Amino acid sequence: MKNIYFRKTKIALATLMLLPFFSFAQINLLQTTNNIVAANGVQACGNTPSVTFANSFARLYNLAALGYSSFQVTKVSFAVQGFQLGTAATFPVNVEVYSSTGGTASSSLTLRGSATINITAAMVGTIVEVPLSTPVTVSSAGMLVAVSAPNGQPTSTGFYLGGNSNGQTAPGDIKAINCGVSEYATFASIGNPNAHIVLFPTGNATL
């Protein structure tokens, strides 16, 4: 059974006037109240609680509403709630950055960049930072950041993204084809409104 589980001054100033207003300070685009990793806060699709199928977790950011004309992502961070490495030597997950022209997590997505990291047991209960070797700039109205984990069933491996129920300003999403969630859907829509996933990009914003 498959289930969703738990230079000269004048010249310099004149030059700057021609540039867009770019924020050089690194910004974390947070949608959660805090980054605490709860013991049992986030669901994943699996055939048992310890073995999971392929799952993708995502957050959609409305750059236009934030007042940004673009956002350059330098790294993606996410929490790890649980992990069991079965017979596999490694368990790589992808962090992905998409541009989006639609208003939902599944609409009009274009992959702009990605990176891969191997999950280990030492990451459980922590926030994992994944730098992008080449920063990714998104200039559309929306930006989606995702963590995609492969099917752990063949190797008896399980992975749970972390989160909490401490509050969020926008919903997180999950896609799990093996459990009938073929497009990104909010956790609230599958019966868990308190699953506030900790997943966020860091980078520079053009205002």
Salt bridges, closest charged atoms under 4 A:
GLU129 OE1 - LYS75 NZ 3.13
